[in-house]
Amino acid sequence: MATQLECLFLKLEPLFTMARTITFLVWFLFLGVACGGNNHYLKDIRRLQAFKASIITRHGSVAANSRSSSFSSSFAAPNSPLLSDEGGNNPRVYHVTSYGADPTGNSDSTEALIAAIADAAAKAPSQGQLMQGITDLGGAHIDLEGGNYLISRPLRFPAAGVGNLMIHGGTIRASKKFPEDGYIIDLSSTSSSSPSNNNNNQNRGANSESSHSSPYNFEYISFKDLLLDSNFRGGGISVINSLRTNIDNCYITHFTTNGILVQSGHETYIRNTFLGQHVTAGGDKNEKNFSGTGISLLGNDNAVTDVVIFSAAVGIMVTGQANTFSGVHCYNKATGFGGTGIYLRLPGLTQTRIVNSYMDYTSIVAEDPVQLHVSSSFFLGDANIVLKSVNGVVNGISIVDNMFSGSDSGVEIVQLDQSNRSFKQIDQAIVDRNIVRGMNLKATVAKMSIQGNGTLWNVDFSGVLLFPNLIRNVQYSVSSNGGTFPNHALRDVSENKVVIETSEAVNANVFVTVDQSMVY
C-alpha cells in the first residue's frame, strides 16, 4: 500500500509544483504593481520572465527525474545597482543620482557626473566597433533623470575611442568656480586624467587610450534634452575631432565664448536647439553689449537645422567647408549694433548652403565667397547679405528666391564690401528672383524697357546691377511704331549702361536684358 501511495505522490508532484509556482507568480505580480511605479514594474516583469523561464526548465528536469523532491530558485541580481536594465541585449542606463549627483543643484555634482560618464565609457558591454578604433557601447545612456546639477569643471570623457552613447534628460549649470575658458560638456581627447580615471582606463581593454587607433576621438555621441547654463563662465558644448555627433533639443545659455564649438571632425548635427547668451525674446535694452558666438563651426560637413540663436554678438561663425543651414532663426545682436547673423570666414572655398532661414535684423557676411547658396530665406529689418572682398574673388554664388523687408533707408539687399580691395575675379554669380520691400534691389540679371523717338536709346542699369561696370551679356529688341524698318546696333556697354543706336530717327520701344552672372 505504501508503495502505491509513493508512486501516486511521485506522479502528482509536478502538478503540485506547478500550482505553487502559479500562485507565487500571481502574488509577485500583485506585489510589484501595488508597491512600485513604472520603473519597478518593468524591472519586476523582467525578473518574472527570467523566473518563469527557469521554472519551465526546472519543471522539465523534475518530470524527467520523478524522484527529485525539490528545487531551489533564485533571482539574478543586476550586475550593478546603477543599471536600470538587465540582459546583455539591452542598453545600459547609468542614473547619475546613483553616483551621488545632487538633482537639486544645491551641492557640486562634478565627480558624480564624471564617474557616470567614465563607467558608461568603460563598463558598457562592447558591441564591436564603429570606425576602426572606436568601440561601440551599444547605445548606453547617461540619464540625468530630470535633475538640476551644479558642476565646477568641464565634463570630459576619460579617454577617446568610444561611440554610440547618449547623455540626456536634465539641466547642468556651471558654478562660480567653473573655468572661464571651459565648456560644460567637453567632447575632446585628453592625455591628462585624474587618478580615479587612470584606474578606469587600466580596466578598459579595447576602450583604452593606448589602443585608440581611430583618426577621430569619438563617434555617434548624442546630447539630447539638455539645458546647459554656462553662468557667464565659458561655453556650452565643445566637440573636437569627432564623427557623427548629435546635439538635439538643447537649450544653451549664459555663455561668454561659444554656445557650441565644433572643431575638425565630420558631421556634427545640431537640431531643434536654442542658444542665447542672455535670456531674452528680442528688444533687449542691453543688446549692444551682447558678446560671444552662438555656434562656431571650425570643421566640415556639419548641419544646423531648426535652431534659434536669440542673443550673441555672432549667431554662427563658419570657418569650415561644406556646411548646411536650414530653418535657422538668428535674432542675436542686430547688424545696426555691430552684430552678425551668419559669418562665413572661409575666403576662397565657402561651400555653404543656407536655406529656409530667418535673418532677423542680423546679416549674412561672406568673405570671398566661392560656392555659396542662399535661398528661400527671409531677411527682416534691413538684414542683408554682405560679400566682403579679401582677395577679390566671387565664384559660384547663388542668391535666389529670398524675401527682404526693410525700413526704406536705402540698404541694399546684397552689398559689396570692397574696403580691402575690389572684386576682380567674378564668375558664376547669380543674384535673381528676390522679393524686396523697403530695401534697394540688387541683382546680376536685369530687364528694362524704354520708349522714345530718336536714334539713341540709353538704358541705365547701374542702380540695380550688383557689380560695377560689368555687363557680360546683352539681349535687346527694337519695336518700331510705324512703317519704317531701321537698322540698329549695340553701341556701348560701360558703367552698367547700354546704348543702342538706330540708323534713323524712329518712334520705338526698346527692350533690354543684361546679365553679369557668368562667362559663356
C-alpha positions as CSV (number, residue, x, y, z in Angstrom):
1,M,0.0,0.0,0.0
2,A,2.8,2.4,0.9
3,T,4.5,1.7,-2.4
4,Q,1.3,2.5,-4.3
5,L,0.9,5.8,-2.4
6,E,4.5,6.7,-3.0
7,C,4.1,6.1,-6.8
8,L,0.9,8.2,-6.8
9,F,2.7,11.0,-5.0
10,L,5.6,11.0,-7.4
11,K,3.2,11.2,-10.4
12,L,1.3,14.2,-8.9
13,E,4.3,16.1,-7.6
14,P,4.9,18.0,-10.9
15,L,1.3,19.2,-10.7
16,F,1.7,20.4,-7.1
17,T,4.9,22.2,-8.1
18,M,3.3,24.0,-11.0
19,A,0.3,25.1,-8.8
20,R,2.7,26.5,-6.2
21,T,4.6,28.3,-8.9
22,I,1.5,29.9,-10.4
23,T,0.3,31.0,-7.0
24,F,3.8,32.6,-6.3
25,L,3.8,34.3,-9.7
26,V,0.4,35.9,-9.1
27,W,1.4,37.1,-5.7
28,F,4.7,38.5,-7.0
29,L,3.0,40.4,-9.8
30,F,0.4,41.9,-7.5
31,L,3.1,43.0,-5.1
32,G,5.1,44.6,-7.9
33,V,2.1,46.6,-9.2
34,A,1.0,47.7,-5.7
35,C,4.3,48.7,-4.4
36,G,6.2,50.3,-7.3
37,G,6.0,52.8,-10.1
38,N,6.5,52.1,-13.7
39,N,10.3,51.5,-13.4
40,H,9.8,49.0,-10.6
41,Y,7.0,47.3,-12.5
42,L,9.2,46.9,-15.6
43,K,12.0,45.5,-13.6
44,D,9.7,43.0,-11.8
45,I,8.3,41.9,-15.2
46,R,11.8,41.2,-16.5
47,R,12.6,39.3,-13.3
48,L,9.3,37.3,-13.6
49,Q,10.1,36.4,-17.2
50,A,13.5,35.2,-16.2
51,F,12.0,33.3,-13.2
52,K,9.3,31.8,-15.4
53,A,11.9,30.5,-17.8
54,S,13.8,28.9,-15.0
55,I,10.7,27.3,-13.7
56,I,9.9,25.8,-17.1
57,T,13.4,24.4,-17.4
58,R,13.3,23.0,-13.9
59,H,9.8,21.5,-14.4
60,G,11.2,19.6,-17.3
61,S,14.0,18.4,-15.2
62,V,11.6,17.3,-12.5
63,A,9.4,15.4,-15.0
64,A,12.5,13.7,-16.3
65,N,13.6,12.7,-12.8
66,S,10.5,12.0,-10.8
67,R,12.4,11.2,-7.6
68,S,13.7,14.8,-7.3
69,S,11.9,16.1,-4.2
70,S,12.6,19.9,-4.5
71,F,14.5,22.5,-6.5
72,S,15.9,25.8,-5.4
73,S,15.0,29.1,-7.1
74,S,16.9,32.4,-7.1
75,F,16.6,35.8,-8.7
76,A,19.5,37.1,-10.7
77,A,20.6,40.4,-9.3
78,P,21.8,43.2,-11.6
79,N,25.5,43.4,-12.2
80,S,25.4,46.9,-10.7
81,P,22.7,48.8,-8.8
82,L,23.5,51.7,-11.1
83,L,21.9,50.0,-14.1
84,S,18.2,50.1,-14.8
85,D,18.1,47.4,-17.4
86,E,19.3,43.8,-17.3
87,G,20.3,41.5,-20.0
88,G,23.1,41.7,-22.5
89,N,20.9,42.9,-25.4
90,N,19.5,45.9,-23.6
91,P,21.2,49.3,-23.5
92,R,22.7,50.2,-20.1
93,V,21.3,53.2,-18.4
94,Y,23.5,55.0,-15.9
95,H,21.5,57.0,-13.4
96,V,23.6,59.9,-12.2
97,T,21.9,60.1,-8.8
98,S,23.1,56.6,-8.1
99,Y,26.6,58.0,-8.2
100,G,25.7,60.7,-5.7
101,A,24.8,63.5,-8.0
102,D,22.5,66.1,-6.4
103,P,19.5,66.7,-8.6
104,T,18.5,69.8,-6.6
105,G,21.6,71.7,-7.6
106,N,22.5,72.7,-4.1
107,S,25.8,70.8,-4.0
108,D,28.5,70.1,-6.5
109,S,27.9,67.1,-8.7
110,T,31.0,67.2,-10.9
111,E,32.6,64.0,-9.5
112,A,29.4,62.0,-9.7
113,L,28.7,63.0,-13.3
114,I,32.3,62.3,-14.4
115,A,32.1,58.9,-12.6
116,A,28.9,58.0,-14.5
117,I,30.5,59.0,-17.8
118,A,33.6,57.0,-17.0
119,D,31.5,53.9,-16.2
120,A,29.5,54.2,-19.3
121,A,32.6,54.5,-21.4
122,A,34.4,51.7,-19.6
123,K,31.9,49.2,-18.5
124,A,29.1,49.2,-21.0
125,P,29.2,46.0,-23.0
126,S,31.0,46.3,-26.2
127,Q,29.0,45.6,-29.4
128,G,32.1,45.5,-31.6
129,Q,33.4,48.6,-33.4
130,L,32.1,51.5,-35.4
131,M,35.0,53.2,-37.1
132,Q,38.3,51.4,-36.6
133,G,39.5,52.2,-33.1
134,I,36.0,53.3,-31.9
135,T,34.3,50.8,-29.5
136,D,30.5,50.5,-30.0
137,L,29.0,50.9,-26.5
138,G,25.6,49.6,-27.8
139,G,23.6,52.7,-27.1
140,A,24.4,53.2,-23.4
141,H,22.6,56.1,-21.7
142,I,23.7,58.5,-19.1
143,D,20.4,59.6,-17.6
144,L,20.2,62.9,-15.8
145,E,16.7,62.0,-14.5
146,G,15.3,65.5,-15.0
147,G,17.6,66.9,-12.3
148,N,19.4,70.2,-11.9
149,Y,23.2,69.6,-11.4
150,L,25.9,72.1,-10.4
151,I,29.4,71.5,-11.7
152,S,32.8,73.2,-11.1
153,R,34.8,71.9,-14.1
154,P,34.1,70.5,-17.6
155,L,32.6,67.1,-18.1
156,R,35.1,65.1,-20.2
157,F,35.3,61.5,-21.2
158,P,38.2,59.7,-19.5
159,A,39.7,58.7,-22.9
160,A,38.9,58.7,-26.6
161,G,37.8,55.8,-28.7
162,V,34.2,55.1,-27.8
163,G,30.9,55.6,-29.6
164,N,27.1,55.0,-29.6
165,L,26.4,56.7,-26.2
166,M,23.9,59.4,-25.1
167,I,23.7,61.9,-22.3
168,H,20.2,63.2,-21.9
169,G,17.4,64.5,-19.8
170,G,18.4,67.3,-17.4
171,T,20.0,70.6,-16.5
172,I,23.7,71.3,-15.9
173,R,24.9,74.6,-14.6
174,A,28.4,76.0,-14.1
175,S,29.3,77.1,-10.6
176,K,31.3,80.3,-9.8
177,K,34.4,78.1,-9.7
178,F,34.0,76.9,-13.3
179,P,36.9,77.9,-15.5
180,E,36.2,80.9,-17.7
181,D,37.6,79.2,-20.8
182,G,35.9,75.8,-20.2
183,Y,32.9,74.0,-21.7
184,I,30.2,72.3,-19.7
185,I,30.5,69.3,-21.9
186,D,33.9,68.9,-23.5
187,L,34.0,66.1,-26.1
188,S,37.7,66.0,-26.7
189,S,40.6,63.7,-26.2
190,T,42.9,64.3,-23.2
191,S,46.2,62.8,-22.1
192,S,45.8,64.0,-18.6
193,S,43.4,62.3,-16.2
194,S,42.7,62.1,-12.5
195,P,44.0,59.1,-10.6
196,S,40.5,57.6,-10.5
197,N,40.1,58.0,-14.2
198,N,43.5,56.4,-14.7
199,N,42.3,53.4,-12.8
200,N,39.3,53.2,-15.0
201,N,41.5,53.4,-18.1
202,Q,43.5,50.4,-16.9
203,N,40.4,48.3,-17.0
204,R,39.0,49.4,-20.3
205,G,40.7,46.9,-22.6
206,A,39.7,47.8,-26.1
207,N,38.5,51.2,-24.9
208,S,41.8,52.4,-23.5
209,E,43.6,55.4,-24.8
210,S,46.6,53.3,-25.8
211,S,44.5,51.1,-28.1
212,H,42.7,54.1,-29.7
213,S,43.7,54.0,-33.3
214,S,40.9,56.0,-35.0
215,P,41.7,59.3,-36.6
216,Y,38.7,60.6,-34.7
217,N,38.2,60.9,-31.0
218,F,34.6,59.8,-30.7
219,E,31.8,58.6,-33.0
220,Y,28.0,58.8,-32.6
221,I,27.8,60.6,-29.3
222,S,24.4,62.2,-28.6
223,F,23.5,65.1,-26.3
224,K,19.7,65.4,-26.1
225,D,17.1,67.2,-24.0
226,L,19.6,69.2,-22.0
227,L,19.6,72.7,-20.6
228,L,23.2,74.0,-20.2
229,D,23.8,77.2,-18.3
230,S,27.4,78.4,-18.5
231,N,26.8,81.1,-15.9
232,F,28.9,83.6,-18.0
233,R,31.9,81.4,-17.5
234,G,32.9,79.8,-20.8
235,G,30.9,77.8,-23.3
236,G,28.2,75.1,-23.5
237,I,29.4,72.1,-25.7
238,S,32.7,71.5,-27.3
239,V,33.1,68.8,-30.0
240,I,36.7,68.3,-31.1
241,N,37.6,66.0,-34.0
242,S,34.6,63.7,-33.6
243,L,32.5,61.9,-36.1
244,R,28.7,61.9,-36.4
245,T,27.8,63.8,-33.2
246,N,24.2,64.7,-32.4
247,I,23.1,67.8,-30.4
248,D,19.3,67.6,-30.3
249,N,16.7,69.6,-28.4
250,C,19.1,71.5,-26.2
251,Y,18.9,75.0,-24.6
252,I,22.3,76.6,-24.1
253,T,22.6,80.0,-22.3
254,H,24.8,82.4,-20.5
255,F,27.9,81.5,-22.5
256,T,30.8,84.0,-23.0
257,T,32.8,82.2,-25.6
258,N,30.7,79.8,-27.8
259,G,27.4,78.1,-27.1
260,I,28.6,75.2,-29.3
261,L,32.1,74.8,-30.7
262,V,32.7,72.2,-33.4
263,Q,36.4,71.8,-34.4
264,S,37.7,69.4,-37.0
265,G,36.0,66.0,-37.4
266,H,32.9,65.5,-39.6
267,E,29.1,65.6,-39.4
268,T,28.1,67.2,-36.2
269,Y,24.3,67.7,-36.5
270,I,22.7,70.4,-34.4
271,R,18.9,70.3,-34.3
272,N,15.9,71.8,-32.5
273,T,18.2,73.8,-30.3
274,F,18.1,77.3,-28.7
275,L,21.2,79.4,-27.9
276,G,21.4,82.7,-26.2
277,Q,24.0,84.5,-24.1
278,H,21.2,86.3,-22.4
279,V,17.6,85.0,-21.9
280,T,15.6,87.5,-23.9
281,A,12.9,87.5,-26.6
282,G,14.2,90.5,-28.5
283,G,14.3,94.2,-27.9
284,D,16.7,93.9,-25.0
285,K,18.0,97.2,-23.8
286,N,21.5,95.8,-23.4
287,E,21.6,94.3,-26.9
288,K,24.6,96.5,-27.8
289,N,26.6,94.7,-25.2
290,F,25.9,91.1,-26.4
291,S,29.1,89.2,-27.0
292,G,30.2,85.6,-27.8
293,T,29.2,83.3,-30.6
294,G,26.2,81.0,-30.7
295,I,27.7,78.3,-32.8
296,S,31.3,78.2,-34.1
297,L,31.9,75.7,-36.9
298,L,35.6,75.1,-37.5
299,G,35.0,71.8,-39.3
300,N,33.5,70.3,-42.4
301,D,30.2,68.6,-43.4
302,N,28.1,69.8,-40.4
303,A,24.4,70.7,-40.4
304,V,22.4,73.2,-38.3
305,T,18.7,72.6,-38.6
306,D,15.7,74.3,-36.9
307,V,17.9,76.3,-34.5
308,V,17.2,79.6,-32.8
309,I,20.0,82.0,-31.7
310,F,18.4,84.7,-29.7
311,S,21.4,86.6,-28.2
312,A,25.1,86.7,-29.0
313,A,27.4,89.0,-31.0
314,V,27.6,86.5,-33.8
315,G,25.0,83.9,-34.4
316,I,27.0,81.3,-36.4
317,M,30.7,81.6,-37.3
318,V,31.8,79.3,-40.1
319,T,35.4,78.5,-40.9
320,G,34.9,75.0,-42.3
321,Q,33.7,73.7,-45.7
322,A,30.5,72.1,-46.9
323,N,28.2,73.1,-44.1
324,T,24.5,73.5,-44.4
325,F,21.9,75.6,-42.5
326,S,18.2,75.1,-42.7
327,G,15.4,76.7,-40.6
328,V,17.9,78.8,-38.7
329,H,16.4,81.9,-36.9
330,C,19.0,84.5,-35.9
331,Y,17.9,87.5,-33.8
332,N,21.1,88.0,-31.9
333,K,22.8,91.4,-31.8
334,A,21.4,93.4,-34.7
335,T,23.7,94.4,-37.6
336,G,23.0,98.0,-36.7
337,F,24.7,97.4,-33.4
338,G,27.6,95.6,-34.9
339,G,26.3,92.1,-34.8
340,T,26.3,89.4,-37.5
341,G,23.8,86.6,-38.0
342,I,26.0,84.2,-40.0
343,Y,29.6,85.0,-40.7
344,L,31.3,82.8,-43.4
345,R,35.0,83.4,-42.8
346,L,36.4,81.0,-45.3
347,P,37.6,83.1,-48.2
348,G,38.1,81.2,-51.4
349,L,36.3,78.0,-50.6
350,T,33.0,78.7,-48.8
351,Q,30.9,75.7,-49.9
352,T,27.9,76.7,-47.7
353,R,24.2,76.3,-48.2
354,I,21.7,78.5,-46.3
355,V,18.0,77.7,-47.0
356,N,14.6,78.4,-45.5
357,S,16.1,80.6,-42.7
358,Y,15.2,83.8,-41.0
359,M,17.7,86.6,-40.5
360,D,16.0,88.9,-38.1
361,Y,17.9,92.3,-38.1
362,T,21.1,90.3,-38.5
363,S,23.0,90.0,-41.8
364,I,25.0,87.3,-43.5
365,V,28.6,88.1,-44.2
366,A,30.7,86.0,-46.7
367,E,34.4,86.6,-47.3
368,D,35.5,85.9,-50.9
369,P,32.5,83.6,-51.4
370,V,33.1,80.5,-53.6
371,Q,30.2,78.1,-53.9
372,L,27.6,79.8,-51.7
373,H,23.9,79.2,-52.0
374,V,21.3,81.3,-50.2
375,S,17.6,80.7,-51.0
376,S,14.0,80.7,-49.6
377,S,15.0,82.8,-46.6
378,F,13.5,85.9,-45.0
379,F,15.6,89.0,-44.2
380,L,13.8,91.4,-41.8
381,G,14.8,94.9,-40.5
382,D,17.3,95.8,-43.2
383,A,19.2,92.5,-42.7
384,N,21.1,91.7,-45.9
385,I,23.9,89.7,-47.4
386,V,27.4,91.3,-47.5
387,L,30.0,90.0,-49.9
388,K,33.4,91.0,-48.4
389,S,36.5,91.1,-50.5
390,V,39.6,89.7,-49.1
391,N,41.4,88.7,-52.3
392,G,38.8,90.0,-54.7
393,V,37.1,86.6,-55.6
394,V,33.5,85.8,-56.2
395,N,32.8,82.5,-57.9
396,G,29.8,80.2,-57.9
397,I,27.3,82.0,-55.8
398,S,23.5,81.7,-56.0
399,I,21.3,84.1,-54.0
400,V,17.8,83.5,-55.2
401,D,14.1,83.4,-54.2
402,N,14.5,85.2,-50.9
403,M,12.4,87.9,-49.3
404,F,13.8,91.2,-47.9
405,S,11.9,93.7,-45.8
406,G,13.4,97.0,-44.6
407,S,12.8,100.5,-43.4
408,D,13.2,102.4,-46.6
409,S,16.6,103.7,-45.5
410,G,18.4,102.7,-48.7
411,V,20.0,99.5,-47.6
412,E,20.9,97.1,-50.5
413,I,19.7,93.5,-50.2
414,V,23.2,92.4,-51.4
415,Q,26.1,94.7,-50.6
416,L,29.7,94.6,-51.7
417,D,32.3,95.4,-49.1
418,Q,35.4,96.3,-51.1
419,S,37.1,98.3,-48.4
420,N,40.1,95.9,-48.6
421,R,40.2,95.6,-52.4
422,S,37.9,95.4,-55.3
423,F,36.4,92.2,-56.6
424,K,38.3,91.3,-59.8
425,Q,37.7,87.6,-60.2
426,I,33.9,87.3,-60.8
427,D,32.3,84.2,-62.3
428,Q,29.1,82.3,-62.0
429,A,27.5,84.9,-59.7
430,I,23.7,84.7,-59.7
431,V,21.5,87.1,-57.7
432,D,18.0,87.0,-59.0
433,R,14.3,86.4,-58.3
434,N,14.4,88.0,-54.9
435,I,11.3,89.9,-53.5
436,V,12.1,93.2,-52.0
437,R,10.2,95.7,-49.9
438,G,11.7,98.8,-48.2
439,M,15.2,98.0,-49.4
440,N,17.2,98.5,-52.6
441,L,17.1,95.7,-55.1
442,K,20.4,94.3,-56.3
443,A,20.8,91.6,-58.9
444,T,23.1,90.2,-61.6
445,V,20.3,89.8,-64.1
446,A,18.1,92.8,-65.0
447,K,15.5,93.8,-67.6
448,M,14.3,97.2,-68.6
449,S,12.3,98.8,-71.4
450,I,12.2,102.4,-72.6
451,Q,10.1,104.3,-75.2
452,G,11.2,107.2,-77.3
453,N,11.6,108.9,-80.6
454,G,15.1,109.3,-81.9
455,T,18.2,107.4,-82.8
456,L,19.8,106.8,-79.4
457,W,18.5,104.8,-76.5
458,N,20.4,104.9,-73.2
459,V,19.4,102.2,-70.7
460,D,20.9,102.6,-67.3
461,F,21.2,99.5,-65.1
462,S,23.7,100.9,-62.6
463,G,21.1,101.2,-59.9
464,V,20.2,97.6,-59.9
465,L,23.2,95.6,-61.1
466,L,25.4,94.2,-58.2
467,F,28.8,94.5,-59.7
468,P,30.0,97.9,-61.0
469,N,30.9,98.2,-64.7
470,L,30.2,94.6,-65.5
471,I,27.8,93.5,-68.2
472,R,28.7,90.3,-69.9
473,N,25.7,89.5,-71.9
474,V,23.1,91.8,-73.6
475,Q,19.9,90.9,-75.4
476,Y,17.7,93.6,-76.8
477,S,14.9,94.2,-79.3
478,V,13.6,97.3,-81.1
479,S,9.9,97.6,-81.7
480,S,9.2,100.4,-84.1
481,N,5.9,102.2,-84.3
482,G,5.2,102.9,-88.0
483,G,6.1,101.6,-91.3
484,T,9.9,102.1,-91.2
485,F,12.4,99.3,-90.6
486,P,15.6,101.0,-89.3
487,N,18.9,99.3,-88.9
488,H,20.1,99.2,-85.2
489,A,23.2,98.2,-83.3
490,L,24.5,97.9,-79.7
491,R,26.9,100.9,-79.5
492,D,28.3,100.8,-75.9
493,V,28.2,98.7,-72.7
494,S,30.1,100.5,-69.9
495,E,29.4,101.7,-66.4
496,N,26.5,99.3,-66.4
497,K,24.7,101.3,-69.1
498,V,23.6,100.1,-72.5
499,V,23.5,102.3,-75.6
500,I,21.5,101.3,-78.7
501,E,21.5,103.3,-81.9
502,T,19.2,103.2,-84.9
503,S,20.1,104.3,-88.4
504,E,17.3,106.9,-88.5
505,A,15.0,108.6,-86.1
506,V,12.2,106.3,-85.1
507,N,9.3,106.1,-82.6
508,A,10.1,102.8,-80.9
509,N,10.1,100.7,-77.7
510,V,13.4,99.2,-76.8
511,F,13.6,96.1,-74.5
512,V,17.0,95.2,-73.0
513,T,18.1,92.2,-70.8
514,V,21.6,92.2,-69.2
515,D,23.5,89.5,-67.3
516,Q,26.6,89.8,-65.1
517,S,26.5,86.2,-63.9
518,M,29.0,84.2,-66.0
519,V,31.3,84.0,-68.9
520,Y,29.9,81.7,-71.5
